[in-house]
Amino acid sequence: MKEKIKSAWKWLRKNVFNKEMIIPMLISEAIFWSPCIVTGIMGLCGYSKAWIWFSAVIAFWAGPFTPATELQIGLAFLIKKLFKKKPKQSQDSPD
């Protein structure tokens, strides 16, 4: 079990915790937690029932058997893939 945890940590350090994944991770976190952000702002603006929705969303995704972390990392990789710069093709291609 200890070796599995070590290998998972190495994979995370190599693929997720690096410079090129900072922006995609921040975007994916903002997208994933947007229901909490919206209901929190609604609650701060005076709509008291929004705090119930806010609590329900957090309680659901913070549960032990939800795939929240996997979804956030997967969404970050999708965002990275969508916005990755494509290399320019050479102009000397034969037609």
C-alpha positions in Angstrom: 0.0 0.0 0.0 2.9 2.3 0.8 4.4 1.8 -2.6 1.1 2.6 -4.3 0.9 5.9 -2.4 4.5 6.7 -3.3 3.9 6.0 -7.0 0.7 8.1 -7.0 2.5 11.0 -5.3 5.3 10.8 -7.9 2.8 10.8 -10.7 1.0 13.8 -9.2 4.3 15.7 -8.8 5.3 15.0 -12.4 2.0 15.6 -14.2 -0.1 17.9 -12.0 2.1 20.0 -9.7 4.2 21.8 -12.3 4.3 25.2 -13.9 2.3 24.4 -17.0 -0.7 23.1 -15.0 -1.2 26.1 -12.7 -3.6 28.0 -14.9 -5.6 25.0 -16.0 -5.9 23.8 -12.4 -7.1 27.3 -11.3 -9.7 27.4 -14.2 -10.9 23.9 -13.4 -11.3 24.7 -9.7 -13.3 27.8 -10.6 -15.5 25.8 -12.9 -16.0 22.9 -10.5 -16.8 25.1 -7.5 -18.8 27.6 -9.4 -22.1 26.4 -7.8 -20.6 27.2 -4.4 -19.3 30.5 -5.6 -22.6 31.6 -7.0 -24.7 30.5 -4.0 -22.2 32.0 -1.6 -22.5 35.4 -3.4 -26.3 35.0 -3.4 -26.2 34.4 0.4 -24.0 37.4 0.9 -26.4 39.5 -1.0 -29.2 38.6 1.3 -30.9 35.5 -0.1 -30.8 33.4 3.0 -31.9 30.1 1.4 -28.8 30.2 -0.8 -26.7 29.1 2.3 -28.7 25.8 2.3 -27.8 25.2 -1.3 -24.2 26.2 -0.6 -24.0 23.7 2.3 -25.6 20.9 0.3 -23.1 21.3 -2.6 -20.2 21.3 -0.3 -21.5 18.4 1.8 -22.1 16.3 -1.4 -18.6 16.9 -3.0 -16.7 16.6 0.3 -18.1 13.1 0.9 -15.7 10.3 1.1 -17.0 8.4 -2.0 -17.3 11.2 -4.5 -14.9 11.5 -7.4 -14.3 15.2 -6.8 -10.5 15.2 -7.0 -10.4 13.0 -10.1 -13.0 15.2 -11.8 -11.0 18.3 -11.0 -7.7 16.9 -12.3 -9.4 15.5 -15.4 -11.0 18.8 -16.1 -7.6 20.5 -15.8 -6.1 18.1 -18.3 -9.0 18.7 -20.7 -8.5 22.5 -20.4 -4.8 22.1 -21.0 -5.4 20.0 -24.0 -7.9 22.4 -25.5 -5.7 25.4 -25.1 -2.4 23.8 -26.0 -0.5 25.6 -28.7 -0.2 23.7 -31.9 3.3 23.7 -33.5 3.4 25.6 -36.8 3.7 23.4 -39.8 6.6 24.2 -42.2 5.8 26.1 -45.4 7.8 23.7 -47.5 5.3 20.9 -47.5 4.9 19.3 -51.0 1.5 19.5 -52.6 
